[in-house]
Amino acid sequence: MSKLKFIDLFAGAGGLSEGFVRAGFKPVAHVEMNKDACDTLRTRTAFHWLKEEGRISEYYDYLHGITTRKELWSKIPDHLIKSVINTEISEKSLPTIFEHIDEELGSSKVDLVIGGPPCQAYSVAGRVRKDMTDDPRNHLYKHYVEFLKKYQPKMFVFENVPGILSANNGHYLQLIFDAVREAGYELDKKVLNAQDFGVLQDRKRVIIIGWKNNLEIEYPQFYKVEQRFEVAKHLFSDLPKIKSGQGEWGVSPYIQDTNDYLKASGIRNGIEFTTQHISRFNNENDLEIYRIAVDKWVNEGKRLNYAELPPRLIKHNNTKTFTNRFQVVNHKGVSHTVVAHICADGHYYIHPDIIQNRSITVREAARIQSFPDDYFFESNRTAAYKQIGNAVPVLMAEGIAKEIKTLKNVFNVE
């Protein structure tokens, strides 16, 4: 039986897509406006194709720097590279996007549409910064619905931040529900937490799931994974110990054997190295604050209040708000939410090991988002952090995909 096919909209670096691929679905197209994220998607597409062809060593050659990205991409069928569509989804671009997807589909049908529009317009933080009422991103759902109308998938998955529930007093959410129902679908929503899917991160997201209104199904039941692992002990412990400004963009060997969590999550999946374990350089002022924050958190279980620092270390005039701007990753349990702001600075994601005294690396951030260690984020360190912060955790996506796949009378998959 051929794999179930999906289209990924507003795809980002592919966290949602990766989860569905691991659950046995096949991407027809990824649509994403950010070039760096599209380059990451193309590299991951090369990984999956080479793996299926029994040529995975050619992907590892790229990670080792033996071959270039251009050479890597040239090894896979051209239509797969073109299936990553680097464009903004708009009324103007829809016909061209549809044309590309139709060419890739041929006579096949789309089983599923996944993805979530950029969340800034729905986020509480975004609404604090400015009046978002007229932000065009509030209306990207209309373009999402156009894909449902054209391709008539049996189901769809729409992901967004919890702020979408309260944006404009729930008006935007109601508009989405009305538009989807008018297109011939029934739908429901729940706030799901990534840690309940085995991700070592407290990350809540609204997951809207819809289905053709002639299907007699309900919103899937997701069963919580018992969380018994810790960030420091199970997620970070096998990575080389480095300090501020150290690490490798390329290959880094592990310093310990794998463990139950890394195996079960698929983060370590057989190879003896990873990449992008590289940290930011921090000035001495920040490093001293990091030491205070780690000591306070690890030894007292308390968060640092910026306003209570010694005056000589305070460089921001604002000591009334964002007083938690320096925060240590929880070493004993799950991390707090990783967001795109990690690309600006690492102060909110300080490594819990006071000896290393730094913010977390690109690879550590990717692990908190449950990306496998062979996932390579293209462009540069800042772009990689941004892609990771915007992503859907892979394990969460996989859990959702597996449950959807088993729904009776929908896909009829054994």
Buried (B, 14 or more C-beta within 10 A) or exposed (E): EEEBBBBBBBBBBBBBBBBBBBBBBBBBBBBBBBEBBBBBBBBBBBBBBBEEEEEBEBBBBBBEEEBEBEEBBEBBEEEBBBBBBBBBBEEEBBEEBBEBBEEBBEEEEBBBBBBBBBBBBBBEEBBEEEEBEEBEBBBBBBBBBBBBEBBBBBBBBBBBBBBBBBBBEEEBBEBBBEBBEEBEBBBEBEEBBBBBBBBBBBBBBBBBBBBBEEBEBEBBEBEEBEBEBBBBEBBBBBBBEBBBEBBBBEBBEBEEEBBEBBEEBBBBEEBEBBBBBBBBEBEEEBBBBBEBBBBBBBEEEEEBEBEEBEEEEBEEEEEEEEBBBBBBBBBEBBBBBBBBBBBEBBBBBBBBBBEBBBBBBBBBBBBBBBBBBBBBBBBEBBBBBBBBBBBBBBBBBBBBBBBBBEBEEBBEEE
